[in-house]
C-alpha cells in the first residue's frame, strides 16, 4: 500500500512560522506528485493547549512527493498536529509539538548545583 507520513519538528518557538510536511509515497516507495496526492484531500489541524483548533491548508508541493503547510503558533505549551486522509490519521499523526517563548527566558532564574 502507499504511505502518507507526517514530518514536523517536536518543538518550535512562539510566533515563529514552522513547516508541517506530509510525505507521500506509492507502494514501491516512489514519490507521488502533488497532483496525484490531491493535497485538498488532506486535513491538517493544530490543536493548542486551550483546545483551540486551527486548520492548516497545504501550501505547496514538491516533485519529491512532499506537501508543505505552514503554521505560526500564538500560544505556548503542548500542541497536537493531526493530519487526516479519508478520515484516517496518516503515519506519525497525531504528533505533539512543544511551543516555547524563548524571548521570555530569564537567565537570572537559573540555578546550579
Secondary structure, 3 states (H helix, E strand, C coil): CCEEEEECCCEEECCCEEEEEEEEECCCCCECCHHHHCHHHEEEEEECCCCCEEEECEEEECCCCEEEEEEECCCCEEEEEEEEECCEECECCCEEEEEECHHHCCHHHCCCC
